[in-house]
């Protein structure tokens, strides 16, 4: 599976996770909740880059999220 780029963006009064312009998670009130959802989505979909926009649309930071191997556990 090809690595994805998920971006956490502000949309109105909520934070959303977008991949290729499409919202892939529920809308969140808190940016931190959207970042957690983006990490989970990337882990479940082969990993990739997570970009987080600030309140005014500038990229605040980026993270590379890897895919869990068969022997890794998130418990």
N, CA, C and O atoms as a printed pandas DataFrame, in Angstrom:
     atom_number atom_name residue_name chain_id  residue_number  x_coord  y_coord  z_coord
0              1         N          UNK        A               1    0.839   -1.174    0.000
1              2        CA          UNK        A               1    0.000    0.000    0.000
2              3         C          UNK        A               1    0.891    1.246    0.000
3              4         O          UNK        A               1    1.909    1.283    0.691
4              5         N          UNK        A               2    0.512    2.250   -0.764
5              6        CA          UNK        A               2    1.267    3.491   -0.867
6              7         C          UNK        A               2    1.092    4.329    0.388
7              8         O          UNK        A               2    0.003    4.394    0.958
8              9         N          UNK        A               3    2.181    4.972    0.814
9             10        CA          UNK        A               3    2.112    5.847    1.982
10            11         C          UNK        A               3    1.192    7.024    1.676
11            12         O          UNK        A               3    1.177    7.544    0.561
12            13         N          UNK        A               4    0.444    7.426    2.663
13            14        CA          UNK        A               4   -0.524    8.502    2.541
14            15         C          UNK        A               4   -0.001    9.768    3.214
15            16         O          UNK        A               4    0.944    9.712    4.001
16            17         N          UNK        A               5   -0.614   10.904    2.905
17            18        CA          UNK        A               5   -0.384   12.124    3.661
18            19         C          UNK        A               5   -1.725   12.548    4.234
19            20         O          UNK        A               5   -2.664   12.855    3.500
20            21         N          UNK        A               6   -1.795   12.559    5.555
21            22        CA          UNK        A               6   -2.991   13.018    6.251
22            23         C          UNK        A               6   -2.699   14.408    6.807
23            24         O          UNK        A               6   -1.629   14.655    7.363
24            25         N          UNK        A               7   -3.658   15.303    6.649
25            26        CA          UNK        A               7   -3.482   16.673    7.125
26            27         C          UNK        A               7   -4.606   17.014    8.084
27            28         O          UNK        A               7   -5.779   16.810    7.772
28            29         N          UNK        A               8   -4.249   17.538    9.259
29            30        CA          UNK        A               8   -5.225   18.017   10.230
30            31         C          UNK        A               8   -5.439   19.497    9.932
31            32         O          UNK        A               8   -4.503   20.294   10.004
32            33         N          UNK        A               9   -6.682   19.860    9.595
33            34        CA          UNK        A               9   -6.998   21.236    9.216
34            35         C          UNK        A               9   -8.206   21.743    9.990
35            36         O          UNK        A               9   -9.065   20.973   10.420
36            37         N          UNK        A              10   -8.244   23.048   10.151
37            38        CA          UNK        A              10   -9.402   23.679   10.773
38            39         C          UNK        A              10  -10.431   23.929    9.684
39            40         O          UNK        A              10  -10.113   24.453    8.616
40            41         N          UNK        A              11  -11.667   23.547    9.969
41            42        CA          UNK        A              11  -12.761   23.731    9.022
42            43         C          UNK        A              11  -13.940   24.293    9.799
43            44         O          UNK        A              11  -14.653   23.562   10.487
44            45         N          UNK        A              12  -14.132   25.585    9.682
45            46        CA          UNK        A              12  -15.169   26.229   10.485
46            47         C          UNK        A              12  -14.748   26.192   11.945
47            48         O          UNK        A              12  -13.652   26.638   12.283
48            49         N          UNK        A              13  -15.591   25.675   12.801
49            50        CA          UNK        A              13  -15.281   25.587   14.224
50            51         C          UNK        A              13  -14.743   24.239   14.640
51            52         O          UNK        A              13  -14.635   23.962   15.835
52            53         N          UNK        A              14  -14.400   23.387   13.678
53            54        CA          UNK        A              14  -13.957   22.029   14.007
54            55         C          UNK        A              14  -12.611   21.729   13.355
55            56         O          UNK        A              14  -12.148   22.447   12.468
56            57         N          UNK        A              15  -12.000   20.645   13.827
57            58        CA          UNK        A              15  -10.750   20.132   13.242
58            59         C          UNK        A              15  -11.087   18.829   12.536
59            60         O          UNK        A              15  -11.814   17.990   13.068
60            61         N          UNK        A              16  -10.547   18.668   11.323
61            62        CA          UNK        A              16  -10.811   17.464   10.545
62            63         C          UNK        A              16   -9.504   16.896   10.004
63            64         O          UNK        A              16   -8.499   17.599    9.902
64            65         N          UNK        A              17   -9.540   15.616    9.661
65            66        CA          UNK        A              17   -8.404   14.954    9.026
66            67         C          UNK        A              17   -8.770   14.746    7.567
67            68         O          UNK        A              17   -9.807   14.162    7.252
68            69         N          UNK        A              18   -7.907   15.229    6.680
69            70        CA          UNK        A              18   -8.152   15.086    5.250
70            71         C          UNK        A              18   -7.009   14.319    4.600
71            72         O          UNK        A              18   -5.838   14.527    4.918
72            73         N          UNK        A              19   -7.370   13.436    3.692
73            74        CA          UNK        A              19   -6.423   12.716    2.850
74            75         C          UNK        A              19   -6.916   12.912    1.420
75            76         O          UNK        A              19   -8.051   12.568    1.089
76            77         N          UNK        A              20   -6.050   13.466    0.580
77            78        CA          UNK        A              20   -6.421   13.761   -0.811
78            79         C          UNK        A              20   -7.683   14.615   -0.888
79            80         O          UNK        A              20   -8.519   14.411   -1.768
80            81         N          UNK        A              21   -7.824   15.573    0.032
81            82        CA          UNK        A              21   -8.953   16.488    0.032
82            83         C          UNK        A              21  -10.243   15.943    0.604
83            84         O          UNK        A              21  -11.231   16.671    0.701
84            85         N          UNK        A              22  -10.255   14.677    0.986
85            86        CA          UNK        A              22  -11.458   14.039    1.524
86            87         C          UNK        A              22  -11.361   13.913    3.042
87            88         O          UNK        A              22  -10.319   13.523    3.569
88            89         N          UNK        A              23  -12.444   14.243    3.746
89            90        CA          UNK        A              23  -12.463   14.026    5.190
90            91         C          UNK        A              23  -12.523   12.525    5.457
91            92         O          UNK        A              23  -13.365   11.824    4.896
92            93         N          UNK        A              24  -11.624   12.031    6.321
93            94        CA          UNK        A              24  -11.570   10.592    6.580
94            95         C          UNK        A              24  -11.941   10.240    8.022
95            96         O          UNK        A              24  -12.009    9.059    8.364
96            97         N          UNK        A              25  -12.181   11.233    8.865
97            98        CA          UNK        A              25  -12.593   10.976   10.246
98            99         C          UNK        A              25  -13.716   11.929   10.606
99           100         O          UNK        A              25  -14.039   12.843    9.847
100          101         N          UNK        A              26  -14.304   11.709   11.762
101          102        CA          UNK        A              26  -15.326   12.620   12.266
102          103         C          UNK        A              26  -14.705   13.961   12.611
103          104         O          UNK        A              26  -13.506   14.055   12.877
104          105         N          UNK        A              27  -15.525   14.986   12.603
105          106        CA          UNK        A              27  -15.072   16.329   12.982
106          107         C          UNK        A              27  -14.850   16.364   14.494
107          108         O          UNK        A              27  -15.622   15.786   15.259
108          109         N          UNK        A              28  -13.788   17.050   14.909
109          110        CA          UNK        A              28  -13.411   17.115   16.328
110          111         C          UNK        A              28  -13.408   18.553   16.804
111          112         O          UNK        A              28  -13.095   19.467   16.041
112          113         N          UNK        A              29  -13.758   18.754   18.065
113          114        CA          UNK        A              29  -13.700   20.095   18.652
114          115         C          UNK        A              29  -12.264   20.502   18.958
115          116         O          UNK        A              29  -11.894   21.666   18.800
116          117         N          UNK        A              30  -11.465   19.547   19.393
117          118        CA          UNK        A              30  -10.083   19.833   19.813
118          119         C          UNK        A              30   -9.095   19.335   18.758
119          120         O          UNK        A              30   -9.265   18.253   18.196
120          121         N          UNK        A              31   -8.069   20.132   18.501
121          122        CA          UNK        A              31   -7.048   19.758   17.531
122          123         C          UNK        A              31   -6.344   18.476   17.956
123          124         O          UNK        A              31   -6.050   17.628   17.113
124          125         N          UNK        A              32   -6.069   18.318   19.243
125          126        CA          UNK        A              32   -5.392   17.117   19.736
126          127         C          UNK        A              32   -6.162   15.848   19.425
127          128         O          UNK        A              32   -5.566   14.820   19.103
128          129         N          UNK        A              33   -7.480   15.913   19.519
129          130        CA          UNK        A              33   -8.306   14.750   19.179
130          131         C          UNK        A              33   -8.190   14.408   17.703
131          132         O          UNK        A              33   -8.135   13.235   17.333
132          133         N          UNK        A              34   -8.152   15.433   16.860
133          134        CA          UNK        A              34   -8.002   15.201   15.419
134          135         C          UNK        A              34   -6.630   14.626   15.099
135          136         O          UNK        A              34   -6.508   13.770   14.223
136          137         N          UNK        A              35   -5.594   15.086   15.800
137          138        CA          UNK        A              35   -4.244   14.548   15.589
138          139         C          UNK        A              35   -4.212   13.069   15.966
139          140         O          UNK        A              35   -3.638   12.261   15.236
140          141         N          UNK        A              36   -4.815   12.706   17.082
141          142        CA          UNK        A              36   -4.875   11.294   17.484
142          143         C          UNK        A              36   -5.617   10.457   16.453
143          144         O          UNK        A              36   -5.187    9.349   16.133
144          145         N          UNK        A              37   -6.728   10.971   15.929
145          146        CA          UNK        A              37   -7.483   10.257   14.895
146          147         C          UNK        A              37   -6.643   10.085   13.629
147          148         O          UNK        A              37   -6.683    9.033   12.992
148          149         N          UNK        A              38   -5.887   11.115   13.269
149          150        CA          UNK        A              38   -5.042   11.033   12.076
150          151         C          UNK        A              38   -3.971    9.967   12.247
151          152         O          UNK        A              38   -3.710    9.198   11.322
152          153         N          UNK        A              39   -3.344    9.913   13.430
153          154        CA          UNK        A              39   -2.337    8.876   13.700
154          155         C          UNK        A              39   -2.945    7.486   13.563
155          156         O          UNK        A              39   -2.372    6.607   12.920
156          157         N          UNK        A              40   -4.107    7.297   14.173
157          158        CA          UNK        A              40   -4.777    5.998   14.100
158          159         C          UNK        A              40   -5.118    5.639   12.647
159          160         O          UNK        A              40   -4.940    4.496   12.226
160          161         N          UNK        A              41   -5.602    6.614   11.898
161          162        CA          UNK        A              41   -5.956    6.359   10.508
162          163         C          UNK        A              41   -4.729    5.954    9.711
163          164         O          UNK        A              41   -4.778    4.997    8.938
164          165         N          UNK        A              42   -3.622    6.678    9.892
165          166        CA          UNK        A              42   -2.396    6.341    9.163
166          167         C          UNK        A              42   -1.889    4.956    9.541
167          168         O          UNK        A              42   -1.474    4.192    8.669
168          169         N          UNK        A              43   -1.915    4.625   10.821
169          170        CA          UNK        A              43   -1.471    3.294   11.247
170          171         C          UNK        A              43   -2.315    2.200   10.611
171          172         O          UNK        A              43   -1.798    1.150   10.228
172          173         N          UNK        A              44   -3.597    2.445   10.501
173          174        CA          UNK        A              44   -4.503    1.440    9.937
174          175         C          UNK        A              44   -4.425    1.359    8.413
175          176         O          UNK        A              44   -4.889    0.386    7.817
176          177         N          UNK        A              45   -3.836    2.383    7.780
177          178        CA          UNK        A              45   -3.827    2.451    6.323
178          179         C          UNK        A              45   -2.426    2.487    5.728
179          180         O          UNK        A              45   -2.214    3.096    4.679
180          181         N          UNK        A              46   -1.484    1.854    6.376
181          182        CA          UNK        A              46   -0.159    1.683    5.796
182          183         C          UNK        A              46    0.882    2.722    6.148
183          184         O          UNK        A              46    1.994    2.684    5.620
184          185         N          UNK        A              47    0.544    3.657    7.033
185          186        CA          UNK        A              47    1.510    4.672    7.440
186          187         C          UNK        A              47    1.577    5.820    6.456
187          188         O          UNK        A              47    0.904    5.818    5.425
188          189         N          UNK        A              48    2.404    6.804    6.792
189          190        CA          UNK        A              48    2.566    7.959    5.930
190          191         C          UNK        A              48    2.968    9.181    6.724
191          192         O          UNK        A              48    3.499    9.073    7.830
192          193         N          UNK        A              49    2.713   10.335    6.157
193          194        CA          UNK        A              49    3.101   11.587    6.797
194          195         C          UNK        A              49    1.874   12.283    7.360
195          196         O          UNK        A              49    0.825   12.347    6.719
196          197         N          UNK        A              50    2.025   12.802    8.571
197          198        CA          UNK        A              50    0.975   13.560    9.229
198          199         C          UNK        A              50    1.412   15.020    9.272
199          200         O          UNK        A              50    2.437   15.348    9.869
200          201         N          UNK        A              51    0.639   15.890    8.642
201          202        CA          UNK        A              51    0.897   17.329    8.659
202          203         C          UNK        A              51   -0.199   17.985    9.495
203          204         O          UNK        A              51   -1.379   17.671    9.343
204          205         N          UNK        A              52    0.200   18.893   10.374
205          206        CA          UNK        A              52   -0.756   19.570   11.252
206          207         C          UNK        A              52   -0.727   21.060   10.951
207          208         O          UNK        A              52    0.304   21.720   11.088
208          209         N          UNK        A              53   -1.877   21.575   10.537
209          210        CA          UNK        A              53   -1.982   23.005   10.296
210          211         C          UNK        A              53   -2.350   23.711   11.597
211          212         O          UNK        A              53   -3.058   23.162   12.442
212          213         N          UNK        A              54   -1.863   24.917   11.735
213          214        CA          UNK        A              54   -2.247   25.745   12.860
214          215         C          UNK        A              54   -3.594   26.409   12.596
215          216         O          UNK        A              54   -4.225   26.176   11.565
216          217         N          UNK        A              55   -4.011   27.218   13.520
217          218        CA          UNK        A              55   -5.302   27.885   13.445
218          219         C          UNK        A              55   -5.452   28.734   12.178
219          220         O          UNK        A              55   -6.558   28.880   11.657
220          221         N          UNK        A              56   -4.349   29.290   11.684
221          222        CA          UNK        A              56   -4.416   30.188   10.537
222          223         C          UNK        A              56   -3.938   29.545    9.240
223          224         O          UNK        A              56   -3.630   30.255    8.282
224          225         N          UNK        A              57   -3.869   28.206    9.190
225          226        CA          UNK        A              57   -3.599   27.493    7.954
226          227         C          UNK        A              57   -2.151   27.172    7.639
227          228         O          UNK        A              57   -1.889   26.488    6.650
228          229         N          UNK        A              58   -1.206   27.631    8.431
229          230        CA          UNK        A              58    0.200   27.310    8.186
230          231         C          UNK        A              58    0.530   25.960    8.816
231          232         O          UNK        A              58    0.021   25.629    9.888
232          233         N          UNK        A              59    1.382   25.183    8.148
233          234        CA          UNK        A              59    1.806   23.893    8.693
234          235         C          UNK        A              59    2.653   24.147    9.935
235          236         O          UNK        A              59    3.679   24.824    9.866
236          237         N          UNK        A              60    2.220   23.601   11.071
237          238        CA          UNK        A              60    2.946   23.756   12.328
238          239         C          UNK        A              60    4.031   22.714   12.477
239          240         O          UNK        A              60    5.141   23.023   12.910
240          241         N          UNK        A              61    3.718   21.478   12.119
241          242        CA          UNK        A              61    4.708   20.414   12.184
242          243         C          UNK        A              61    4.257   19.215   11.361
243          244         O          UNK        A              61    3.091   19.081   10.990
244          245         N          UNK        A              62    5.233   18.348   11.090
245          246        CA          UNK        A              62    4.969   17.117   10.343
246          247         C          UNK        A              62    5.591   15.949   11.094
247          248         O          UNK        A              62    6.619   16.092   11.755
248          249         N          UNK        A              63    4.959   14.812   10.981
249          250        CA          UNK        A              63    5.451   13.582   11.595
250          251         C          UNK        A              63    5.324   12.449   10.585
251          252         O          UNK        A              63    4.378   12.411    9.798
252          253         N          UNK        A              64    6.269   11.539   10.611
253          254        CA          UNK        A              64    6.142   10.319    9.826
254          255         C          UNK        A              64    5.590    9.251   10.749
255          256         O          UNK        A              64    6.144    8.985   11.816
256          257         N          UNK        A              65    4.509    8.651   10.332
257          258        CA          UNK        A              65    3.835    7.621   11.123
258          259         C          UNK        A              65    4.060    6.295   10.417
259          260         O          UNK        A              65    3.680    6.128    9.258
260          261         N          UNK        A              66    4.685    5.346   11.124
261          262        CA          UNK        A              66    4.972    4.050   10.529
262          263         C          UNK        A              66    3.819    3.087   10.690
263          264         O          UNK        A              66    2.864    3.329   11.429
264          265         N          UNK        A              67    3.937    2.018    9.993
265          266        CA          UNK        A              67    2.939    0.960   10.076
266          267         C          UNK        A              67    3.373   -0.037   11.137
267          268         O          UNK        A              67    4.558   -0.353   11.240
268          269         N          UNK        A              68    2.437   -0.533   11.922
269          270        CA          UNK        A              68    2.748   -1.538   12.932
270          271         C          UNK        A              68    3.055   -2.871   12.253
271          272         O          UNK        A              68    2.364   -3.291   11.325
272          273         N          UNK        A              69    4.074   -3.501   12.725
273          274        CA          UNK        A              69    4.424   -4.822   12.222
274          275         C          UNK        A              69    3.578   -5.883   12.899
275          276         O          UNK        A              69    2.842   -5.571   13.834
276          277         N          UNK        A              70    3.665   -7.149   12.447
277          278        CA          UNK        A              70    2.842   -8.213   13.020
278          279         C          UNK        A              70    3.197   -8.522   14.469
279          280         O          UNK        A              70    2.372   -9.082   15.192
280          281         N          UNK        A              71    4.410   -8.172   14.915
281          282        CA          UNK        A              71    4.803   -8.461   16.291
282          283         C          UNK        A              71    4.640   -7.259   17.208
283          284         O          UNK        A              71    4.904   -7.359   18.406
284          285         N          UNK        A              72    4.204   -6.111   16.660
285          286        CA          UNK        A              72    4.024   -4.903   17.473
286          287         C          UNK        A              72    2.642   -4.909   18.117
287          288         O          UNK        A              72    1.682   -5.456   17.574
288          289         N          UNK        A              73    2.572   -4.296   19.267
289          290        CA          UNK        A              73    1.313   -4.230   19.990
290          291         C          UNK        A              73    1.052   -2.796   20.422
291          292         O          UNK        A              73    1.981   -2.075   20.788
292          293         N          UNK        A              74   -0.201   -2.385   20.381
293          294        CA          UNK        A              74   -0.573   -1.061   20.843
294          295         C          UNK        A              74   -1.332   -1.139   22.152
295          296         O          UNK        A              74   -1.957   -0.160   22.561
296          297         N          UNK        A              75   -1.291   -2.264   22.806
297          298        CA          UNK        A              75   -2.029   -2.434   24.078
298          299         C          UNK        A              75   -1.318   -1.757   25.209
299          300         O          UNK        A              75   -1.788   -1.795   26.346
